[in-house]
Amino acid sequence: MPRIPLILLLMVCVCTATIAQSKKKQQKAKGEQQQSNSLSPYFPAEDYEPEKKSKSKSRKATHNAMELHEARMKEVVKSHRKAEKEMAKPQYSDPTYFGHKRKPKKRPPGKMKFCKQCEIRH
C-alpha cells in the first residue's frame, strides 16, 4: 500500500517538471518574435532593400572626379612636406636630445642626475 502513493507522487513531480520546461520554451520563442530592436523599437521589422539601378551607363572618369583626385593628391603631398619639416627640428634630428623635448643640461660629474626618460646620468 505505501508504494502506490509514492509512485503516484513521483509521476506527478515528473509530469509537472516536463510541462513547466515546455512552457518556458514556448514563452522564450514568443518573446523573441515580439521583441523590438533599437533601430525600430515600436514597429515590426520589415525587409528593406536598396533600389536597383540600371547598369546601362558605362563607367567613365568624369572631369570632376579627376579634379577631386588631383586635389586629394596635392593634400597628401602637402601633409608629407609638413611632416618632413617637423622631423627636421632638432628634437627629432639631433641625437643629443634622445627622447627629450628640450635638450638635457650637461652638469659637472659630481652633480649629474639620473634621467627617467633615457635612463642615463646627465
Buried (B, 14 or more C-beta within 10 A) or exposed (E): EEEEEEEEEEEEEEEEEEEEEEEEEEEEEEEEEEEEEEEEEEEEEEEEEEEEEEEEEEEEEEEEEEEEEEEEEEEEEEEEEEEEEEEEEEBEEEEEBEEEEEEBEEEEEEEEEEBEEEEEEB
